[in-house]
Structure formats: structure tokens, C-alpha cells
């Protein structure tokens, strides 16, 4: 297919257009938005699927609607959405395999993988003691076994559905995550895996597989607001081939993983029938593969933070200590929907002003030269709106005028990786060696976090095996003891080599003086956090912890200025950045 190079440049720019020479109109999709925030992610999914030439069968949304409207979704809409090949669901989820219609506190309806598995929740802000009500909404997809071999279930998803996207919290938990193994020895990922095993009877009564190939989702907190909107746009950027100088299209599994990993802090997860792990969007490369037959093997992939950050986390003064005056913060706050426990109840309040910093970005020519060194001979190059794109076979190197770099090797697919034979410390050594070899390891870079991509093989089998496929080593940057948000280097290291590298680094220009300005105090910034936290993350519990409150510098988009930002960190990850001057939210996407 001939398409504009613009497609995949969404890695650096979030607006693009597609032009297809042969639309795949036989591919169908439906979109259901269940939340209370604006439904931008759902509408972008619709728009981008339409641009690919696919046919829309259904769109339902709660945003700006009331339950009496025909466009307002119900649980049964989700149950019956399997007539389409692709289904995007965005909204709130609970750890027991349940999706809510409407707000988290007062849903108008719900749907469950299995209502027998549903747990009782009590939300302190509303007094609501249960969400799922079979008498009100017997909307159940079904997970009961339909045969003795473990090949088929009573799932109502038994027609045409191949891939579902569940942009809600806690649906793909495994092991001790979420509620633990609360239903027949399994967690929520097991429930959804069983919804993937539908069938139809042929004229002889034989059971013919009509199986879902995969489900993209999250095992914990999911992105909200502009984050999930940017995430779904990023998915299409990776899943669609944009031209000869553009990175190759990735499989659906890899596209979901890579788009979510651009946020660094993510709990992305993918359930996939093993034989379908290399499915592409129809019209891309080999497209969709055939349904599995016989006893299925379903794997779950997850992106998990290791204990490195939490174990090395040290409480430190939130602002430079100049005097002894303090502001006392409450031990608990609520945003009207859930509670947040604050680890630090008292913070030093002695800086009412902060100085923005001017930075010097790396030379574009220098970065391009590094890219050519990494890619070797035979490079195809392209330009788009000041962004330089280079490709050699499966490897690509992208850089922009702000010094942002993305290297990737499209041959190293997650579904083909084997278990690593090295540990976290050795992964750090490998990452540092790669960066040092190409002059990309600054002297002030410090390992900040380590993530791991794991695969649990055959989660419905009797002996599932968890394998670490890859470590993601994240280096952070500080200036005068303050973190520089937006500056990072992330290297994804697996048994074969380096699958991806993200790079953006600032050099502070000490010769430039910018006037100091008053900044919000911690208690003032906390008020903005309370108002906006639901625009950044979706939640599946009634209480979380704010494990760090810190005044940092943060890189502004398309600017050479670092501005002071209050960083609120939830559960040793999942940051919310509040502009220390205005109280506005600050984007955290790479």
C-alpha cells in the first residue's frame, strides 16, 4: 500500500492523514465509550479506522448523553459487539472483570466477563456497595466451559470479533495483581481469556472455533484524558506502514505495547492466542492470521516496574531548605471519588519563587551522524516538517529539532523473543555499553527505573510459566538536585539485542538568566492535583498513595525552556505534573 510518510511520524507529531489505494472495506469495527470525561480517544479510534478503509458498525457514547438517548451504550451493546472484527471500549473497569457504563461512582449499567466472579466493592465517597447487579443488567459475556477438553466456552463473543481494546483499569491482572486469584484459581486475565474461546455449531453439530485473537488492555491503572487519546493515536502510528523511509508496521501486540511504553509509566497488557501473536491490522503486511484450533494456548504479556525504584527511593527535601517555616498537608485527601494517602504530611515551604532555565539541545547534525553510525550503510532518508527519518532494513532512527530520538528494530518482535539469560544489573551494563558506544551516555545520567516485559505462557493451562523477555532501563536527569522531567534515555534490552531506544537530554545554559517568578506552594498545587488527577489516569480502587511530592523542572514542548513543575507520584509511579506557575496539567508523554 502506498501511503504518506506522515503516518508513522506520529511518533513525533500527533496529527496525520492516510491515503489508501485499496481500502479493506470488509474489515469492520465498533466503538463504545463508557466514561464521563470527553471521548476523544474513542473518536480518534473511529476516525483512524475509517481512514484505513474499514467499515463502522456501531458507535455508542455516554459523553454528553443520558441513558434515554439511543446512542447511550448498555452492557448488552458490549456483549453483542462481536459482530465486528475490532472493538474499542473506553471507560472504567474493576479488577473482577467488570466494565462500568457511566461514572465510576454511579454507573447506569455494567457488563461482566462472568457475574459469578464479581466481587462487592464499597466506595467511601458514595457508599455504593456493589457495582454489578444481575437483576438490573444481566449483561454477561460468558466464561463457562462448553466441553471437557478446555477448548470452548459459553462466550457470547462467538461471531466475528478478532481483537478487542479495553481502555480501562485492571482487566488483565495475573497472579497476585489486583484481587489475586479470586475465581476458580484465576485472576481477571483468566476470565477475559475464557471469553476468547467462543464457537459455532456447523450443520453436523460439530463445534467450530470462532475465537477472539487478542485483547489489548491494562492490569492496573490506565491512562485517561489526553493520555489515552494520544495513546490510541500512537497505536496507529506504529501499526501502519508509512512509506519506504518510515519504520515498518508492527503487529497489533507490539503496536499496543510500544504506544503505551511512550508514557514510560504504564501497566499495558495483552492477552493473545499464541498462534495470533503476529497479527497485523488488515492491509498491513500479512494481516490477520487464522483462528487457532484444538486446545488453545493463550499468553498474557505485561509491562511491569521492577522493585529497583521503590527499593532505592529516598525521601528528600521537596524544596531547598532555607528557613524552618512549613506547610502541613493532610494525611488523606479525596478528589470526590477516591482517597489518596499522602506519605509526606509536612513539607518545607521556603521557596516562593523559582527560576526557569534555558537549555541547549543536541545538534541535529550530531544526532543524524549518530543515527547513521547505528544504522550502517544502505540508509534511506526522509524529511517531514523538520523531522529527520532514517531507515536501513528493519532498523529506523528518528530525530527532531528538539533533540528527541527514537531508534527501533522492527525485526525484534515481542512475540518472537525468548526468555533473557541475564538479570537487572546485567541489563543496565548492556544498556550503558550500547549508549556509550554511540556517544549517547551523558556523564550525569543515572539509572532511575527498570521495567520488565514478561510473558506468562498458557495462562489457562495447569502450569503457566512466567518469562522475562526484556528489561527497559530508564536513565533520569537532574539539575542542582531537581529532576528534569521530559529528559530521559530508555533502552529496551533483550536476549538478541536492543529493540528500542528513546533519547532526549538537555544541557542547562548557565549563562542565561531568566527572571524568577512566584510558584504555587505545595498545598496550592495539591488542589490542582485533586481537580485534574482523573484527567491523567483511570483508577480501579477506592484508595491510593501519593508516594512523592516534588518540585522539579520540566521540559516544555517545542521550547528551550525548563519550567518548575510540581510532580505528584502515585504508588511509586504514575506521575501527575502540575505547572508550578499556572496549575495547568503538563504532558508526560515521550
C-alpha positions as CSV (number, residue, x, y, z in Angstrom):
1,X,0.0,0.0,0.0
2,X,1.2,3.5,-0.8
3,X,0.7,5.9,2.0
4,X,2.2,9.2,3.1
5,X,5.3,9.1,5.3
6,X,3.2,11.2,7.6
7,X,1.6,8.1,9.1
8,X,4.3,6.9,11.3
9,X,5.7,10.4,12.1
10,X,3.1,10.4,14.8
11,X,6.0,9.3,16.9
12,X,6.9,13.0,16.9
13,X,3.7,14.7,15.8
14,X,0.2,13.7,16.7
15,X,-1.8,14.6,13.6
16,X,-1.6,12.7,10.3
17,X,-3.6,11.6,7.3
18,X,-3.8,8.3,5.4
19,X,-4.4,7.6,1.8
20,X,-5.0,4.0,0.8
21,X,-5.0,2.7,-2.8
22,X,-7.1,-0.3,-1.9
23,X,-9.4,0.1,1.1
24,X,-10.1,-3.0,3.2
25,X,-13.8,-2.3,3.5
26,X,-14.6,-5.9,4.5
27,X,-13.0,-5.2,7.9
28,X,-15.5,-4.0,10.4
29,X,-15.2,-2.2,13.8
30,X,-17.3,-0.8,16.6
31,X,-16.5,1.8,19.3
32,X,-18.1,2.1,22.7
33,X,-17.2,4.9,25.1
34,X,-18.4,4.4,28.7
35,X,-16.8,7.2,30.8
36,X,-17.7,10.7,31.9
37,X,-14.7,12.6,30.5
38,X,-14.6,13.8,26.9
39,X,-14.5,10.8,24.4
40,X,-11.6,12.0,22.3
41,X,-9.8,8.6,22.3
42,X,-12.9,6.8,21.1
43,X,-13.4,9.3,18.3
44,X,-9.8,9.1,17.3
45,X,-10.1,5.3,17.1
46,X,-13.2,5.7,14.9
47,X,-11.5,8.3,12.7
48,X,-8.3,6.3,12.2
49,X,-10.1,3.1,11.5
50,X,-12.3,4.9,8.9
51,X,-9.2,6.3,7.3
52,X,-7.8,2.8,6.9
53,X,-11.0,2.0,4.8
54,X,-12.7,-0.2,7.5
55,X,-16.4,-0.2,7.9
56,X,-18.0,1.1,11.1
57,X,-20.9,-1.0,12.5
58,X,-21.7,0.8,15.8
59,X,-20.7,3.8,17.8
60,X,-22.1,4.4,21.3
61,X,-21.0,7.0,23.9
62,X,-22.0,8.2,27.3
63,X,-20.3,11.6,27.0
64,X,-22.8,14.4,26.9
65,X,-25.7,11.9,26.6
66,X,-28.3,10.5,29.0
67,X,-29.4,6.9,29.3
68,X,-32.6,7.6,27.3
69,X,-30.6,8.5,24.2
70,X,-30.3,5.8,21.5
71,X,-26.5,6.5,21.3
72,X,-26.0,5.8,25.0
73,X,-24.4,2.4,25.5
74,X,-25.6,-0.5,27.6
75,X,-23.9,-3.6,28.8
76,X,-25.7,-5.6,26.2
77,X,-24.1,-3.5,23.4
78,X,-20.7,-4.8,24.5
79,X,-22.0,-8.4,24.7
80,X,-23.3,-8.2,21.2
81,X,-20.5,-6.2,19.7
82,X,-18.8,-9.3,18.4
83,X,-20.4,-8.9,15.1
84,X,-17.5,-6.6,14.3
85,X,-13.8,-7.6,13.8
86,X,-12.4,-4.9,16.1
87,X,-14.0,-3.5,19.2
88,X,-12.7,-0.5,21.2
89,X,-14.1,0.0,24.7
90,X,-13.1,3.0,26.8
91,X,-14.2,3.7,30.3
92,X,-13.9,2.4,33.9
93,X,-13.1,-1.1,34.8
94,X,-12.9,-3.1,38.1
95,X,-10.4,-5.8,39.0
96,X,-13.0,-8.6,38.8
97,X,-13.5,-8.5,35.0
98,X,-16.3,-5.9,35.1
99,X,-16.8,-2.8,32.9
100,X,-18.9,0.1,34.1
101,X,-21.2,2.2,31.9
102,X,-21.2,5.9,33.1
103,X,-19.3,7.2,36.1
104,X,-17.2,5.0,38.4
105,X,-19.3,6.1,41.4
106,X,-22.8,5.9,40.0
107,X,-22.8,3.7,36.9
108,X,-26.0,3.4,34.9
109,X,-25.2,-0.1,33.7
110,X,-22.3,-2.6,33.6
111,X,-21.1,-5.7,31.8
112,X,-19.0,-8.6,33.1
113,X,-17.0,-11.4,31.8
114,X,-18.9,-13.6,34.4
115,X,-21.2,-12.2,37.0
116,X,-20.5,-15.3,39.2
117,X,-16.9,-13.8,39.6
118,X,-18.0,-10.3,40.6
119,X,-16.9,-9.0,43.9
120,X,-18.5,-6.5,46.2
121,X,-16.9,-3.0,46.4
122,X,-17.6,-0.2,48.8
123,X,-16.7,3.3,47.8
124,X,-16.4,5.6,50.8
125,X,-17.3,8.8,48.9
126,X,-20.7,7.4,47.7
127,X,-21.5,4.5,50.0
128,X,-22.1,2.3,46.9
129,X,-21.6,-1.3,48.0
130,X,-21.8,-3.1,44.7
131,X,-21.5,-2.2,41.0
132,X,-22.7,-5.3,39.2
133,X,-26.4,-6.1,39.6
134,X,-27.6,-9.1,37.6
135,X,-31.2,-8.1,38.2
136,X,-30.6,-4.7,36.6
137,X,-28.2,-5.8,33.9
138,X,-27.7,-9.5,33.2
139,X,-25.1,-8.4,30.6
140,X,-22.5,-11.2,30.7
141,X,-20.1,-12.3,28.0
142,X,-19.7,-15.8,29.5
143,X,-16.7,-17.9,30.6
144,X,-18.3,-21.3,31.4
145,X,-16.7,-24.3,29.8
146,X,-18.7,-25.8,26.9
147,X,-16.7,-29.0,26.6
148,X,-14.5,-31.3,28.6
149,X,-11.2,-30.6,26.7
150,X,-10.9,-26.9,27.7
151,X,-11.3,-25.8,24.0
152,X,-14.5,-23.9,24.1
153,X,-16.6,-21.7,26.4
154,X,-20.1,-20.3,26.5
155,X,-18.8,-16.9,25.5
156,X,-21.3,-14.7,23.6
157,X,-18.2,-13.4,21.7
158,X,-18.6,-16.1,19.2
159,X,-19.0,-14.4,15.8
160,X,-16.5,-12.2,14.0
161,X,-14.6,-10.4,16.8
162,X,-10.8,-10.8,16.4
163,X,-9.3,-8.0,18.6
164,X,-10.8,-6.0,21.5
165,X,-9.2,-2.9,23.0
166,X,-10.3,-2.4,26.7
167,X,-9.1,1.1,27.7
168,X,-10.0,0.6,31.3
169,X,-8.2,-0.4,34.5
170,X,-7.4,-3.8,36.0
171,X,-8.9,-6.1,33.3
172,X,-5.8,-8.2,32.6
173,X,-4.4,-9.0,36.1
174,X,-2.5,-12.1,36.7
175,X,-1.2,-13.8,39.8
176,X,-1.2,-11.6,42.9
177,X,-2.2,-8.4,41.0
178,X,-5.5,-6.7,41.7
179,X,-7.7,-9.1,43.6
180,X,-5.4,-12.1,43.2
181,X,-6.7,-15.5,42.0
182,X,-10.2,-14.9,43.2
183,X,-12.2,-17.0,40.7
184,X,-11.5,-20.8,40.1
185,X,-7.8,-20.2,40.8
186,X,-7.6,-17.4,38.2
187,X,-7.5,-13.6,38.1
188,X,-9.2,-11.2,35.7
189,X,-6.9,-12.1,32.8
190,X,-8.1,-15.7,33.1
191,X,-11.7,-14.5,32.9
192,X,-11.1,-12.5,29.7
193,X,-9.1,-15.3,28.2
194,X,-12.1,-17.6,28.6
195,X,-14.3,-15.0,26.7
196,X,-12.0,-15.5,23.7
197,X,-13.0,-19.2,23.2
198,X,-16.4,-18.9,21.5
199,X,-17.7,-21.4,19.0
200,X,-20.5,-22.1,16.5
201,X,-22.0,-25.4,15.6
202,X,-21.9,-26.5,12.0
203,X,-24.7,-28.4,10.3
204,X,-23.5,-31.7,11.8
205,X,-23.4,-30.2,15.3
206,X,-19.6,-30.1,15.4
207,X,-18.1,-27.2,17.4
208,X,-16.2,-24.8,15.1
209,X,-13.9,-22.2,16.7
210,X,-15.0,-18.6,16.5
211,X,-12.2,-17.2,18.7
212,X,-11.1,-13.8,19.6
213,X,-7.4,-13.5,18.7
214,X,-6.4,-11.0,21.4
215,X,-7.4,-8.3,23.9
216,X,-5.3,-5.2,24.5
217,X,-5.7,-3.5,27.9
218,X,-4.2,-2.9,31.3
219,X,-3.5,-4.8,34.5
220,X,-3.6,-1.7,36.7
221,X,-4.0,2.0,36.4
222,X,-4.8,3.0,32.8
223,X,-4.3,6.4,31.1
224,X,-7.2,8.9,31.0
225,X,-8.0,12.2,29.3
226,X,-5.4,13.3,26.7
227,X,-3.2,10.4,27.6
228,X,-5.4,7.6,26.3
229,X,-6.2,9.9,23.3
230,X,-2.5,10.2,22.5
231,X,-2.0,6.5,23.2
232,X,-4.6,5.3,20.6
233,X,-3.1,7.7,18.1
234,X,0.3,6.3,18.8
235,X,-1.0,2.8,18.3
236,X,-2.0,3.5,14.7
237,X,1.4,5.3,14.2
238,X,3.2,2.1,15.0
239,X,0.6,-0.3,13.4
240,X,0.5,1.4,10.0
241,X,3.3,1.4,7.4
242,X,4.0,4.9,6.2
243,X,6.5,4.5,3.4
244,X,10.0,3.4,2.3
245,X,11.8,5.7,4.8
246,X,9.4,5.1,7.6
247,X,9.6,2.4,10.4
248,X,7.9,-0.8,9.4
249,X,4.4,-1.5,10.6
250,X,4.4,-3.5,13.8
251,X,2.0,-6.3,14.8
252,X,-1.0,-5.4,16.9
253,X,0.6,-6.7,20.1
254,X,3.8,-4.7,19.6
255,X,1.9,-1.6,18.5
256,X,-0.1,-1.5,21.7
257,X,3.0,-2.2,23.8
258,X,5.1,0.4,22.1
259,X,2.5,3.2,22.1
260,X,1.9,2.7,25.8
261,X,5.6,2.5,26.6
262,X,6.0,6.0,25.3
263,X,4.4,7.1,28.5
264,X,7.2,5.2,30.5
265,X,4.9,4.6,33.4
266,X,2.4,2.1,32.1
267,X,0.6,-1.1,33.0
268,X,-0.1,-2.2,29.5
269,X,-1.0,-5.9,29.0
270,X,-2.1,-8.0,26.0
271,X,-3.9,-11.4,26.0
272,X,-3.3,-13.2,22.8
273,X,-3.9,-16.7,21.4
274,X,-0.4,-17.8,20.8
275,X,-0.8,-18.5,17.1
276,X,-2.2,-15.0,16.6
277,X,0.6,-13.1,18.3
278,X,1.9,-11.8,14.9
279,X,-1.4,-10.4,13.7
280,X,-1.2,-7.1,11.8
281,X,-4.0,-4.8,11.0
282,X,-5.8,-5.9,7.8
283,X,-4.0,-4.3,4.9
284,X,-0.6,-4.2,6.7
285,X,1.9,-6.9,5.9
286,X,0.4,-10.4,6.4
287,X,-2.8,-9.0,8.1
288,X,-4.7,-11.2,10.5
289,X,-3.9,-14.9,10.9
290,X,-6.4,-17.8,11.1
291,X,-8.2,-18.8,14.3
292,X,-6.5,-21.4,16.4
293,X,-7.9,-24.9,16.6
294,X,-8.0,-27.6,19.2
295,X,-6.9,-26.8,22.8
296,X,-5.9,-23.2,22.8
297,X,-2.7,-21.7,24.2
298,X,-3.3,-18.1,25.4
299,X,-0.5,-16.0,26.7
300,X,-0.5,-12.7,28.6
301,X,2.2,-10.1,28.1
302,X,2.7,-7.3,30.7
303,X,5.0,-4.3,31.2
304,X,5.9,-4.3,34.9
305,X,8.0,-2.0,37.0
306,X,10.7,-3.9,38.9
307,X,11.5,-3.2,42.6
308,X,14.5,-1.1,41.7
309,X,12.9,2.3,42.0
310,X,10.9,1.6,45.1
311,X,13.9,0.0,46.8
312,X,16.1,2.9,46.0
313,X,13.6,5.6,46.7
314,X,14.8,8.1,49.3
315,X,12.8,10.8,50.9
316,X,14.4,14.1,50.3
317,X,13.5,17.8,50.9
318,X,10.9,18.9,48.4
319,X,12.4,22.3,48.1
320,X,15.8,23.8,49.1
321,X,15.9,24.3,52.9
322,X,16.4,28.0,53.6
323,X,14.2,28.5,56.7
324,X,12.1,26.4,59.0
325,X,8.6,27.5,58.1
326,X,6.4,24.6,57.0
327,X,3.1,23.9,55.4
328,X,1.3,20.9,56.9
329,X,-0.5,18.7,54.4
330,X,-3.4,16.4,55.4
331,X,-2.7,12.7,55.8
332,X,-5.5,11.9,53.4
333,X,-7.3,13.8,50.6
334,X,-10.1,13.0,48.3
335,X,-10.9,14.1,44.8
336,X,-14.6,13.4,45.4
337,X,-14.2,9.9,44.0
338,X,-11.5,8.1,46.0
339,X,-9.0,8.7,48.8
340,X,-5.3,9.4,48.4
341,X,-3.0,8.8,51.4
342,X,-0.1,11.3,51.5
343,X,3.2,9.8,52.6
344,X,4.7,13.2,53.4
345,X,2.4,15.2,55.7
346,X,4.7,18.2,56.2
347,X,6.9,19.8,53.5
348,X,9.3,22.7,53.8
349,X,7.7,25.8,52.4
350,X,10.5,28.3,52.0
351,X,10.8,29.0,48.3
352,X,8.1,31.2,46.9
353,X,10.0,31.8,43.7
354,X,11.7,29.6,41.1
355,X,13.9,30.4,38.1
356,X,13.0,28.9,34.7
357,X,16.1,27.5,33.0
358,X,17.2,27.8,29.4
359,X,18.6,24.7,27.8
360,X,20.8,23.8,24.8
361,X,19.6,20.9,22.8
362,X,21.9,18.5,20.9
363,X,22.8,19.4,17.4
364,X,20.6,17.8,14.8
365,X,23.6,17.1,12.6
366,X,25.3,15.4,15.5
367,X,22.3,13.2,16.2
368,X,21.9,12.4,12.5
369,X,25.6,11.3,12.4
370,X,24.9,9.0,15.4
371,X,21.9,7.6,13.6
372,X,24.0,6.8,10.6
373,X,26.6,5.1,12.7
374,X,23.9,2.9,14.4
375,X,22.2,2.0,11.1
376,X,25.2,1.5,8.9
377,X,25.4,1.5,5.1
378,X,22.3,1.5,2.9
379,X,20.2,4.1,4.7
380,X,17.0,5.5,3.2
381,X,16.4,9.0,4.5
382,X,13.3,11.3,4.5
383,X,12.2,14.7,5.9
384,X,8.9,15.9,7.2
385,X,8.2,19.2,9.0
386,X,11.8,19.5,10.2
387,X,12.0,15.8,11.4
388,X,14.6,13.6,10.0
389,X,13.8,9.9,9.4
390,X,16.4,7.2,8.5
391,X,15.8,3.5,7.9
392,X,18.0,0.6,7.0
393,X,16.1,-2.6,6.6
394,X,14.2,-3.3,9.8
395,X,16.0,-0.6,11.8
396,X,14.9,3.0,12.0
397,X,16.2,6.2,13.6
398,X,14.1,9.3,14.0
399,X,15.1,12.7,15.4
400,X,13.5,16.2,15.6
401,X,14.7,19.7,16.1
402,X,14.2,19.5,19.8
403,X,16.8,16.7,20.1
404,X,14.3,13.8,20.6
405,X,15.5,10.5,19.2
406,X,13.8,7.1,18.7
407,X,15.7,4.1,17.5
408,X,13.8,0.8,16.8
409,X,14.4,-2.6,15.3
410,X,11.2,-3.9,13.8
411,X,12.6,-7.4,13.5
412,X,12.7,-7.9,17.3
413,X,9.1,-8.6,17.9
414,X,7.8,-9.3,21.4
415,X,6.1,-12.5,20.2
416,X,9.4,-13.9,19.0
417,X,11.5,-13.1,22.0
418,X,12.9,-15.8,24.2
419,X,13.5,-15.6,28.0
420,X,16.5,-13.5,28.9
421,X,19.5,-15.1,30.5
422,X,20.7,-12.0,32.4
423,X,19.5,-10.1,35.4
424,X,18.7,-6.4,36.0
425,X,22.2,-5.4,36.8
426,X,23.5,-7.0,33.6
427,X,20.7,-5.3,31.7
428,X,22.0,-1.9,32.9
429,X,25.5,-2.8,31.8
430,X,24.3,-3.8,28.4
431,X,22.3,-0.6,28.1
432,X,25.2,1.6,29.2
433,X,27.5,-0.2,26.7
434,X,25.2,0.5,23.8
435,X,24.8,4.1,24.7
436,X,28.5,4.7,25.4
437,X,29.4,3.1,22.1
438,X,27.5,5.7,20.2
439,X,28.2,8.7,22.5
440,X,24.7,8.8,23.9
441,X,25.5,8.3,27.6
442,X,25.9,11.6,29.4
443,X,28.1,11.8,32.5
444,X,25.2,12.9,34.7
445,X,22.8,10.2,33.6
446,X,21.6,8.0,36.4
447,X,19.5,4.8,36.3
448,X,16.1,5.9,37.6
449,X,13.8,2.9,36.9
450,X,13.9,-0.5,35.5
451,X,10.9,-2.2,33.8
452,X,10.5,-5.7,32.5
453,X,8.3,-7.1,29.8
454,X,7.1,-10.5,30.8
455,X,5.1,-13.2,29.1
456,X,3.1,-15.8,31.0
457,X,2.7,-18.8,28.7
458,X,-0.6,-20.7,28.6
459,X,-2.4,-19.0,31.5
460,X,-5.4,-21.3,31.2
461,X,-3.1,-24.4,31.4
462,X,-2.1,-26.3,34.5
463,X,1.5,-25.0,34.7
464,X,1.7,-21.4,33.3
465,X,5.3,-20.2,33.1
466,X,6.3,-16.5,33.5
467,X,9.3,-15.4,31.4
468,X,11.1,-12.1,31.4
469,X,11.5,-11.2,27.7
470,X,13.1,-7.8,28.1
471,X,14.4,-5.2,30.5
472,X,13.8,-1.5,29.9
473,X,16.4,0.6,31.6
474,X,15.4,4.2,32.2
475,X,18.1,6.9,32.9
476,X,17.0,10.2,34.5
477,X,18.5,13.7,34.6
478,X,18.8,16.1,37.5
479,X,20.0,19.7,37.8
480,X,21.0,21.1,41.1
481,X,19.2,18.3,42.9
482,X,16.0,18.7,40.9
483,X,14.7,16.2,38.4
484,X,14.3,17.4,34.8
485,X,11.0,15.9,33.7
486,X,10.9,15.1,30.0
487,X,14.6,14.3,29.9
488,X,15.2,10.5,29.7
489,X,17.0,7.8,28.0
490,X,15.3,4.4,27.8
491,X,16.9,1.3,26.4
492,X,15.0,-1.9,25.8
493,X,17.4,-4.9,26.2
494,X,16.5,-8.5,25.3
495,X,18.4,-11.7,24.6
496,X,19.1,-10.7,20.9
497,X,20.0,-7.1,21.3
498,X,18.4,-3.6,21.6
499,X,14.8,-3.5,20.4
500,X,14.2,0.2,21.1
501,X,15.9,3.3,22.4
502,X,14.3,6.6,23.4
503,X,16.5,9.6,24.0
504,X,16.0,13.3,25.0
505,X,18.6,15.2,27.0
506,X,19.1,18.8,27.9
507,X,22.1,20.9,28.7
508,X,21.3,23.8,31.0
509,X,22.8,27.1,29.8
510,X,24.2,28.6,33.0
511,X,25.0,31.9,31.1
512,X,21.3,32.7,30.6
513,X,19.4,34.4,33.4
514,X,15.6,34.4,33.5
515,X,13.5,36.4,36.0
516,X,12.3,34.5,39.0
517,X,8.5,34.1,39.4
518,X,6.3,33.2,42.2
519,X,5.3,29.5,42.3
520,X,2.5,27.6,43.9
521,X,3.1,26.3,47.3
522,X,2.6,22.5,47.8
523,X,-0.8,22.9,49.4
524,X,-2.0,25.1,46.5
525,X,-0.6,22.6,43.9
526,X,-2.4,19.8,45.7
527,X,-5.7,21.5,45.0
528,X,-4.9,21.4,41.2
529,X,-3.9,17.8,41.6
530,X,-7.3,16.9,43.1
531,X,-9.1,18.7,40.3
532,X,-7.2,17.1,37.5
533,X,-5.9,13.6,38.5
534,X,-8.8,11.9,36.8
535,X,-7.8,13.6,33.5
536,X,-4.5,11.8,33.6
537,X,-5.2,8.3,35.0
538,X,-8.1,5.9,35.3
539,X,-8.5,4.1,38.7
540,X,-9.8,0.8,39.8
541,X,-9.6,1.1,43.6
542,X,-11.0,3.4,46.2
543,X,-7.7,4.4,47.8
544,X,-4.2,5.1,46.5
545,X,-1.0,6.5,47.9
546,X,0.8,9.7,46.9
547,X,4.3,8.4,47.5
548,X,6.2,11.6,46.4
549,X,5.5,15.3,46.1
550,X,8.4,17.1,44.5
551,X,9.2,20.4,42.8
552,X,11.1,19.6,39.6
553,X,12.0,21.2,36.3
554,X,10.1,20.0,33.2
555,X,10.9,20.4,29.6
556,X,8.3,22.3,27.7
557,X,7.1,21.1,24.3
558,X,8.9,22.8,21.3
559,X,10.7,25.1,23.7
560,X,14.2,25.5,25.1
561,X,12.9,26.5,28.5
562,X,12.6,24.3,31.6
563,X,9.8,25.4,33.9
564,X,9.2,24.5,37.5
565,X,6.5,21.8,37.9
566,X,5.0,20.1,40.9
567,X,5.3,16.3,40.5
568,X,2.8,14.1,42.4
569,X,3.6,10.5,42.2
570,X,1.0,7.8,42.8
571,X,2.1,4.4,44.1
572,X,5.8,4.8,43.2
573,X,4.9,5.6,39.6
574,X,2.1,7.2,37.6
575,X,3.0,10.9,37.8
576,X,0.7,13.9,37.6
577,X,2.6,17.1,36.7
578,X,1.2,20.4,37.7
579,X,2.6,23.7,36.3
580,X,4.1,25.5,39.3
581,X,3.0,28.8,37.9
582,X,-0.5,28.2,36.5
583,X,-1.7,24.9,38.0
584,X,-2.2,23.5,34.5
585,X,-1.5,19.9,33.7
586,X,1.8,19.1,31.9
587,X,2.0,16.3,29.3
588,X,4.2,13.3,30.3
589,X,4.4,11.5,27.0
590,X,7.8,11.0,25.4
